[in-house]
């Protein structure tokens, strides 16, 4: 937040007026008396009383706020698996912390054409969103691992805390159904069994939490490559970037028919993009260091939140917020657990055990997902690849382009004043002899703009520099091609995409991604 400078010459509230020679307003005393000292002592005493009163009022205010937040939160057991074992107590200030985030499809408090009514879902409902948030002990890395709702996994027997009835264990059951068998503690037990982890906490939120949080934040910026008018979720967006909040924010997170392949993987990509955008906004606005703002958000969230007993104290949430405030956005990774189609039903997924092993190893060993593996894992792994959601798909053959006939304006949006000239040389060497440099204000992401008739040249240029297809845009004012050289192309000849480890798909929080249409 930018602070407004005070007016020139303005006296601060704490400054005492200067004494002026001959000023009758300045107290004097007869010789031998120390009237000034006596008044100073009384002034100090009054100041101390005022300061103590202010501090006491502040403590009372904070105590009231904490008590109010505490009363908002509902709790549920952490682990309802057969062995009933829970994670060892952790210090949220210093230890690695793992929190399972669940978004449920219960409609409590909702009604309407797209979200249904309370009668459409009973009890806990199913978990639309399952994300495992891990915070490293050194405060340098955050990983958010998404589990598809259609993933089939072994499900443990869970005793429902509401009814006391035990659900049967299953060799293969849909992961999002564990919530209905025993609440969030049953989902925790299932993911512990799947990953070999011991999850420390969970947070479960419903429809209202998403709607109210997005509104409290003042909207979250999202991007779609084509206009969306989804009859199933009610999502309506123009092509490009928009800010969503309330019902439209919820619709964006729940939409799957309009994104990707029309399945859960497309929806997960949209959820990751939304959370990355939210992280950028919270960081840019200094929310995590603004206590009143943080309390407002905490109040919104806790009114629609169920957590385990260990996370029910607001001070624990504040500790976690404090840990996350300084994490580099490039070290916040959103990934999807590797899966493959189930041979018996292509509409269901099973774990790709070979590809998932390095991911689970990294989480258990408290390693960041944006780091290169220091040593080969003892478990066989799939070949290392980089497959972030923003990466443009490889084309089988390069488009036929005469680069010498294409005018290219190289717009320098980096902090290096010589960068446009460097890129111009790269282009000239590739045959783009009409390339010309141009300065601009800084930008994070590189872009390719093209006017009509230069579609093939734009695709060629994007492929040469690794610019994702979502950042290639028709713009008639381009008069040929414009290559906006952002911070991701500040060096070398390819856009830098942060690594996400072996065979992982996802993005980091500093990446701006656009969702592609499913074409359904």
Secondary structure, DSSP 8 states (H G I E B T S, - for coil): -------TT---TT------TT-TTS----TT--HHHHHHHHHHHHHHHHHHHHHHHHHHHHHHHHHHHHHH-EE--S--STT--------TTTS-EEEEEEEE---TT--STTT--GGGS-TT--EEEEEEEEE-TTSS-EEEEE--TTEEEEE---B-TTT--B---EEEEEGGGHHHHHSHHHHHHHHHHHHS----EEEEE-HHHHHHHHHHTT-EEEEESS-EE-TTT--EE-SEEEEE-THHHHHHHH--TTBTTSSHHHHHHHHHHHHHHHHHHHHHTTGGG-HHHHHHHHHHHHTTEEE-GGG-SHHHHHHHHHHHTTS-GGGEEEEE--EEEETTEEEEEEE-HHHHHHHHHHHHTT--TTS--SS--SS-------EETTS----SS-----GGG--EEEEE-SS-TTHHHHHHHHHHHTT-TTEEEEE----SS-EEEE-TT-HHHHHHHHHHHT--GGGEEE-GGGSSEEEEE-GGGSSSSS-------TT-EEEETT----B-B---
